[in-house]
């Protein structure tokens, strides 16, 4: 199995010993690490606003996918972790702007909090690259 780290330009350097994405299995699968709402300089975006945070996260995930030769439409699974499940409807509204059918499968888990205290949401993803239309 071949593994390639994906840490594209346009994102702040990872804050620990991890990659933003790892492409495996002959370039077919891309695993995207959990992303919070940080801009390219590492500044947090949208404190207290789950809509802005979700938009920034999908932009960041899009950059990881672009760095691996993919797009958001290649995502087959999303994992969402939110601090207040009552905000899920706002997350879904944002997601509907970034994705088209067939939508990726998704899991949403309510949690107590994140290491990055301002974060209301974190999203990870799995994409299938090179699958054609």
C-alpha positions in Angstrom: 0.0 0.0 0.0 1.3 3.4 -0.9 0.6 6.4 1.4 1.1 10.0 0.5 0.8 12.9 2.9 -1.3 15.9 1.6 -0.5 19.2 3.3 -1.4 21.8 0.6 -0.4 25.4 0.4 -3.1 27.7 1.6 -3.6 26.0 4.9 -1.7 26.7 8.2 0.8 24.1 9.1 -0.7 21.2 11.1 -0.5 21.9 14.9 0.7 18.5 15.7 2.3 15.4 14.2 -0.4 14.7 11.6 -1.2 15.3 7.9 -4.3 17.2 6.7 -4.8 14.3 4.3 -3.4 10.9 3.4 -3.9 9.4 0.0 -3.8 5.6 -0.1 -4.6 2.5 -2.2 -3.2 3.5 -5.6 -4.5 7.1 -5.3 -8.1 6.0 -4.8 -8.8 6.9 -1.2 -8.1 10.2 0.6 -8.6 10.5 4.3 -9.0 14.1 5.5 -8.1 14.9 9.1 -10.6 16.6 11.3 -10.6 20.3 10.4 -11.7 23.3 12.5 -12.2 26.8 11.2 -8.6 28.2 10.8 -7.5 30.4 7.9 -4.2 30.1 6.0 -2.4 31.9 8.7 -3.7 29.7 11.5 -6.2 32.4 12.8 -9.5 31.1 14.0 -12.5 32.1 11.9 -16.1 32.7 13.1 -15.9 32.5 16.9 -19.4 31.9 18.2 -20.8 31.5 14.6 -21.3 27.9 13.5 -22.3 29.0 10.0 -19.0 30.8 9.4 -17.0 28.0 11.0 -18.7 25.4 8.8 -18.0 27.4 5.7 -14.3 27.8 6.6 -14.0 24.1 7.3 -15.5 23.1 3.9 -13.2 25.6 2.2 -10.2 24.0 4.1 -11.3 20.5 3.2 -11.7 21.6 -0.4 -8.0 22.8 -0.3 -6.9 19.4 0.9 -8.9 17.7 -1.8 -7.5 20.0 -4.4 -4.0 19.2 -3.2 -4.7 15.6 -3.9 -6.4 16.2 -7.3 -10.0 16.0 -6.1 -13.0 18.1 -5.2 -15.6 18.2 -2.5 -17.8 16.1 -4.8 -15.4 13.2 -4.4 -16.2 12.9 -0.6 -18.1 9.7 0.2 -18.2 10.1 4.0 -18.3 13.1 6.4 -17.8 12.9 10.2 -19.2 16.0 12.0 -18.5 16.7 15.7 -20.5 19.6 17.2 -20.7 21.1 20.7 -24.4 21.9 20.5 -26.7 19.5 18.5 -29.3 22.2 18.3 -27.1 23.9 15.8 -27.2 20.9 13.4 -29.8 22.6 11.1 -27.4 25.5 10.5 -24.7 23.1 9.6 -27.0 21.2 7.2 -27.9 24.5 5.5 -24.2 25.2 4.8 -23.5 21.7 3.7 -26.4 21.9 1.2 -24.5 24.8 -0.5 -21.2 22.8 -0.8 -22.5 19.4 -2.0 -24.7 17.9 -4.7 -26.5 14.6 -5.0 -25.4 11.9 -4.5 -24.6 13.3 -1.0 -21.9 11.6 1.1 -22.9 9.5 4.0 -22.6 11.3 7.3 -22.4 10.9 11.0 -22.9 13.7 13.5 -21.8 13.4 17.1 -22.5 15.9 19.9 -19.4 16.4 22.1 -18.4 18.4 25.2 -15.7 20.5 23.5 -12.5 20.8 21.5 -8.9 21.4 22.2 -9.4 24.7 20.2 -11.9 26.2 22.6 -13.5 28.6 20.1 -14.5 25.7 17.9 -18.2 24.7 17.7 -17.6 22.1 15.0 -14.9 19.9 13.5 -15.4 17.8 10.3 -13.4 15.0 8.9 -13.9 13.3 5.5 -13.1 10.3 3.3 -13.0 10.9 -0.5 -12.8 8.5 -3.4 -10.5 9.9 -6.0 -10.2 9.1 -9.7 -13.6 7.5 -10.0 -14.8 9.5 -13.0 -18.3 10.9 -13.5 
